[in-house]
Amino acid sequence: MAAYSLGWCEPGGAPVSTPAGGKGLRQVLAVLGTETAGAPRGAGVTAAVAVELVHTFSLLHDDIMDGDPTRRGRPTVWKAYGTGPAVLAGDALFALAVETLAAAPGADVPSAVRHLSTALNDLVRGQADDLLFESRPWAGPESVRPDEYRAMAEHKTGALLGCATALGAVLAGAPRETVAALDRAGRHLGVAFQVIDDLLGIWGDPAVTGKPVHADLLRGKKTFPVLAALGAPGARPLARLLDSADPLDAADARRAAALIEDIGGRGAATAEARRHIATVGACLDSVPSAARTTRTTDDLRALLDHLVHREM
């Protein structure tokens, strides 16, 4: 199940001709963040393994909570093996992540384990908020505000990206200021990444995203483009459509997507992502120059440019 969740095999263990893993974002951030801090690459590799194991564990549980039947164009682990086995596989991946970090030959293993645990607590908090948002109304005093969304996204997505960017530096005993700047960079990147995912959840190509078109709208998720549109002038038709007593069907979702774009929600979400990407750059610039190399900084900026332009 672990190998299947990582895209290395088919259900039952048969090897795949082409691995179906994710983007590798967290692994890249771990290695580049470690190098940015002037720490040994080996610490970054250990951090990359630990963070990716936690990320995969979170996806297994996330798919169960959301009821998602597919991920990356394949059945999710709970669909392929059952809910109980998928929960246990996720638990095992998390245990392996902690073991990997605890056994590392780094200068400050206890601090690294605490850093990973803090990120996981934030991730759980963000996931809980995201689930609770679905039960809140689209409009009125109980509706989800954009600042609540930002806090949720920082916890749900940013915490683990911040951990990935800073964990190798923590493991190598880098200065506290360097660790803090790298963690802040990853957290802002996480908000941008979540907003971009929101855009893809409404307007993305299913062949690229691996999810059905308009999936987030059909599930009633409180995503940033929708929240931005509902706060703009001319949002009343959209609010009436979303507040309908009946669930949205495919035609309703297409109409909602068009209204969101016309009102300006898509543009506002793109601008939000770009603002956080700019803040990421400022955080990286605050890392002491003695620790940074031109190549590593260029690699990080190229990664940020790719992320902010992916399918947007």
C-alpha positions in Angstrom: 0.0 0.0 0.0 2.8 2.4 0.8 4.5 1.7 -2.6 1.1 2.1 -4.3 0.5 5.5 -2.6 4.0 6.6 -3.7 3.1 5.7 -7.3 5.6 2.8 -7.6 3.3 -0.1 -8.2 -0.2 -1.2 -9.1 -2.7 -2.5 -6.5 -1.4 -5.9 -5.4 2.2 -4.9 -6.0 2.7 -5.3 -9.8 5.3 -2.8 -10.9 4.3 0.2 -13.0 6.0 1.1 -16.3 5.9 4.8 -15.4 5.9 5.9 -11.7 2.8 8.0 -10.9 4.3 10.1 -8.1 3.6 13.7 -7.4 5.5 16.9 -8.3 8.4 16.3 -5.9 7.9 19.9 -4.6 8.6 19.1 -0.9 11.7 17.1 -1.7 13.2 19.9 -3.9 12.4 22.5 -1.2 14.1 20.4 1.5 17.3 20.1 -0.5 17.4 23.7 -1.8 16.4 25.1 1.6 19.2 23.2 3.3 21.7 24.4 0.7 20.4 28.0 1.1 21.2 27.7 4.8 24.7 26.6 4.0 24.1 23.2 5.5 25.2 19.8 4.2 23.1 18.3 1.4 22.8 15.0 3.3 20.7 16.8 6.0 18.4 18.0 3.1 18.0 14.5 1.8 17.0 13.2 5.2 14.6 16.1 5.6 13.2 15.4 2.1 12.5 11.8 3.0 10.8 12.6 6.3 8.6 15.3 4.9 7.6 13.3 1.9 6.5 10.4 4.1 4.4 12.8 6.2 2.9 14.3 3.1 2.0 10.9 1.7 0.5 9.9 5.0 -1.6 13.1 5.0 -2.9 12.4 1.5 -4.1 8.9 2.4 -6.1 10.3 5.3 -7.2 13.4 3.3 -8.6 11.3 0.5 -10.7 9.3 3.0 -12.1 12.4 4.7 -12.9 14.0 1.4 -14.3 10.8 -0.1 -12.1 11.3 -3.2 -12.0 8.2 -5.4 -9.0 9.2 -7.6 -5.7 10.9 -7.2 -3.2 11.5 -10.0 -5.4 9.6 -12.3 -5.5 6.4 -10.2 -7.8 5.0 -7.6 -7.0 6.4 -4.2 -5.5 4.0 -1.6 -8.8 3.6 0.3 -10.6 2.8 -3.0 -8.0 0.3 -4.0 -7.5 -1.4 -0.6 -10.3 -0.3 1.8 -10.7 2.4 4.4 -9.2 0.6 7.3 -6.1 -0.6 5.6 -5.5 2.9 4.1 -5.7 4.5 7.6 -3.2 2.0 8.9 -0.9 2.5 5.9 -1.0 6.3 6.6 -0.2 5.7 10.2 2.8 3.5 9.3 4.1 6.2 6.9 4.0 8.8 9.6 5.8 6.5 12.1 8.5 5.8 9.4 8.9 9.6 8.9 9.6 10.1 12.6 11.9 7.1 12.7 13.8 8.4 9.7 14.4 11.8 11.3 15.2 10.4 14.7 17.9 8.1 13.3 19.6 10.9 11.3 23.2 11.8 12.1 22.4 15.5 12.3 23.7 18.1 14.7 20.3 18.7 16.3 18.0 15.8 15.9 15.6 16.7 18.8 14.9 20.1 17.4 14.3 18.6 14.0 11.8 16.1 15.4 10.0 18.9 17.3 9.9 21.0 14.1 8.3 18.2 12.2 5.8 17.6 15.0 4.8 21.3 15.1 4.2 21.3 11.4 2.0 18.2 11.7 0.0 19.8 14.4 -0.6 22.8 12.2 -1.4 20.6 9.2 -4.1 18.8 11.3 -5.5 22.1 12.5 -5.7 23.4 8.9 -7.4 20.2 7.6 -9.9 20.4 10.4 -10.7 24.1 9.5 -11.1 23.2 5.9 -13.6 20.5 6.7 -15.5 22.8 9.0 -15.7 25.5 6.4 -17.8 23.2 4.2 -20.6 23.3 6.7 -20.6 27.1 7.0 -22.9 29.3 4.8 -21.7 31.1 1.7 -23.0 34.5 2.9 -23.9 36.3 6.1 -22.1 36.8 9.5 -21.2 33.1 9.7 -19.6 32.9 6.3 -15.9 32.2 5.8 -13.8 35.3 5.6 -10.7 35.6 3.4 -8.4 36.0 6.4 -9.8 32.8 7.9 -9.0 31.1 4.6 -5.4 32.4 4.6 -4.9 31.0 8.2 -6.4 27.7 7.1 -4.2 27.5 4.0 -1.0 28.4 6.0 -1.7 25.6 8.4 -3.1 22.9 5.9 -0.5 23.5 3.1 2.0 26.0 4.3 3.1 24.3 7.5 4.5 21.3 5.7 6.1 23.4 3.0 7.7 25.6 5.6 8.9 22.4 7.4 10.3 21.1 4.2 12.2 24.3 3.4 13.6 24.6 7.0 14.0 21.1 8.3 17.4 20.3 6.8 18.7 23.6 8.3 17.2 22.6 11.7 18.8 19.2 11.5 22.2 20.7 10.7 22.0 23.2 13.6 21.7 26.3 11.5 21.0 29.7 13.3 17.5 30.3 14.5 17.1 33.4 12.2 17.9 31.4 9.2 15.5 28.6 10.1 12.7 31.2 10.8 13.2 32.9 7.4 13.1 29.5 5.5 10.0 28.4 7.4 8.2 31.7 6.7 9.1 31.4 3.0 7.6 27.9 2.9 4.5 28.9 4.7 3.8 31.8 2.3 4.5 29.4 -0.6 1.9 27.1 0.9 -0.8 29.8 0.8 0.1 30.6 -2.8 0.1 26.9 -3.7 -3.3 26.3 -2.1 -4.8 29.3 -3.9 -3.4 28.0 -7.2 -4.8 24.5 -6.4 -8.2 26.3 -5.9 -7.9 27.8 -9.3 -7.1 24.4 -10.8 -10.0 22.9 -8.9 -12.4 25.1 -10.8 -10.7 25.7 -14.2 -8.0 23.1 -14.3 -7.7 20.4 -17.0 -8.7 17.0 -15.4 -6.0 15.4 -17.5 -3.5 17.6 -15.6 -5.1 17.7 -12.2 -6.3 14.1 -12.0 -9.7 15.3 -10.6 -13.1 15.9 -12.2 -13.8 19.3 -13.6 -15.4 21.7 -11.1 -14.9 19.2 -8.4 -14.5 21.8 -5.6 -17.6 23.6 -6.6 -19.7 20.4 -6.6 -18.4 19.6 -3.1 -19.2 23.1 -1.8 -15.6 23.8 -0.8 -14.9 27.4 0.4 -12.0 28.1 -2.0 -10.4 31.5 -2.4 -11.7 32.4 -5.9 -15.3 31.9 -4.6 -14.7 33.8 -1.4 -13.2 36.7 -3.3 -16.0 36.8 -5.8 -18.7 36.7 -3.1 -17.0 39.8 -1.5 -17.1 41.8 -4.7 -19.8 44.0 -6.2 -22.3 42.1 -8.3 -22.0 38.9 -6.3 -25.8 38.4 -5.6 -26.5 36.0 -8.5 -23.6 33.8 -7.4 -24.7 33.8 -3.8 -28.2 32.8 -4.8 -26.9 30.0 -6.9 -24.5 28.7 -4.2 -27.1 29.0 -1.4 -29.7 26.9 -3.3 -31.2 24.2 -1.2 -30.4 21.7 -3.9 -26.8 20.6 -4.5 -25.1 22.0 -7.6 -25.2 19.8 -10.7 -22.8 20.0 -13.6 -24.7 22.8 -15.3 -24.9 24.8 -12.1 -21.2 24.4 -11.6 -20.4 25.6 -15.1 -22.6 28.7 -14.5 -21.0 29.3 -11.1 -17.5 29.1 -12.6 -18.5 31.6 -15.2 -19.9 34.0 -12.6 -16.9 33.7 -10.4 -14.6 34.7 -13.3 -16.9 37.5 -14.5 -17.1 39.0 -11.0 -13.3 38.9 -10.6 -12.7 35.9 -8.3 -10.3 34.3 -10.7 -8.2 37.4 -11.1 -8.3 38.1 -7.3 -7.0 34.6 -6.6 -4.2 34.9 -9.1 -3.2 38.2 -7.5 -3.3 36.7 -4.1 -1.0 33.9 -5.1 1.4 36.3 -6.7 1.5 38.4 -3.5 2.5 35.4 -1.4 5.1 34.4 -4.0 6.7 37.9 -3.7 6.8 37.5 0.1 8.5 34.2 -0.4 11.3 36.0 -2.3 11.6 38.6 0.4 12.0 35.9 3.1 14.7 34.1 1.1 16.5 37.4 0.6 16.6 37.8 4.4 18.7 34.7 4.8 22.3 35.8 5.6 24.2 36.2 2.3 27.1 34.1 3.7 24.8 31.1 3.8 23.4 31.6 0.3 24.8 30.7 -3.0 23.8 32.3 -6.3 23.0 28.9 -7.9 20.8 27.8 -5.1 18.9 31.1 -5.0 18.4 31.0 -8.8 17.1 27.4 -8.5 14.6 28.4 -5.8 13.4 31.4 -7.8 13.0 29.3 -10.9 10.9 26.9 -8.9 8.7 29.7 -7.6 8.3 31.0 -11.1 7.2 27.6 -12.3 4.7 27.2 -9.4 3.0 30.6 -9.9 2.6 30.0 -13.6 1.5 26.4 -13.6 -1.8 26.1 -15.5 -2.8 29.6 -14.3 
